[in-house]
Amino acid sequence: MANPEEKIAQLAPSWIWNIHRCLATDIAINFAAEQVDPATRIQLMASTLETTASAYRMLAEGATNAAKIIAKSSAKE
């Protein structure tokens, strides 16, 4: 049976790549970006990056919480 560290190592890649962007929205944003002035294009790009960063922060927070739960659980054994 795998220890907690091995379990986390096995699951980590799925946590890292768990954010799936929507191709339809990406295409729509890219199309819209081509149709607007440069200032608006920059705002659209910034908004997209901020959204992605927020999603990764939440994944990191969830991974931290999971690690704490596993550590606490394995300490009891």
N, C-alpha and C positions, 0 to 999 in steps of 0.2 A: 504494500500500500504506500502511496506517495505521501511524503510529509507536506506540511502546509506550504513551505517554500517551493517545492516542486509543483504543487497544484497551482500556485500563483504564476509560476513561470510558464506552465502550460496554457493558462487562461489569458495571460498578458497580451499576446498578439491579437486576440479577438477584441480585447478592450481597446487597444490602440487603434485598430482599424474599424471600430464599430460605427463610426460616423459615415453614413452613406449620403452623399449629396444627391439631390434630385436633378437628373439630367434635364428634365423639362424646365425647371426653374432656372437652372444655370444657362440654358439656351435662351430663355426669355430675358434674363438679366443681361446676357451678352448682346442680344439683339437690341434691347433698350439702350444699352450703353453706347452702341454705335449710332443711335438716333439722337442722342442728346449732346449738349455742350460738354466740354472737358471738365468743368467744375462739377457738374452733376454726375458724370462718369466716375470721377474720383470719389464722390460721396457713395455711389453704388458699390464700388470696390471696397471702400472702407467698411461699409455696413456688412457686406458679405464676410470680410475677414473678421470683424468683431463677432458676428454670429458664430462662425467656426471656432474662434477662440473661446467663446462662452461655452460651447458644447464640450470642448476639450477640458476646460476647467471643471465642468460638472463630472465628466468621466474620471478625472483625476481625484476629485473629492470622493466619488463612489468607490474607487479603487483603494483610497486611503482608509475609508470606513470598512471595506471588506477585509483589508489587511489587519485592522485593529480587532475585528470580530474573530478572525482566524487565530490571531495571536492570543487573544483572551481565551478562546476555546481550547487551544492547544496547551495553554498554561495550566488549565484545570486537569488535564490528563496526566 
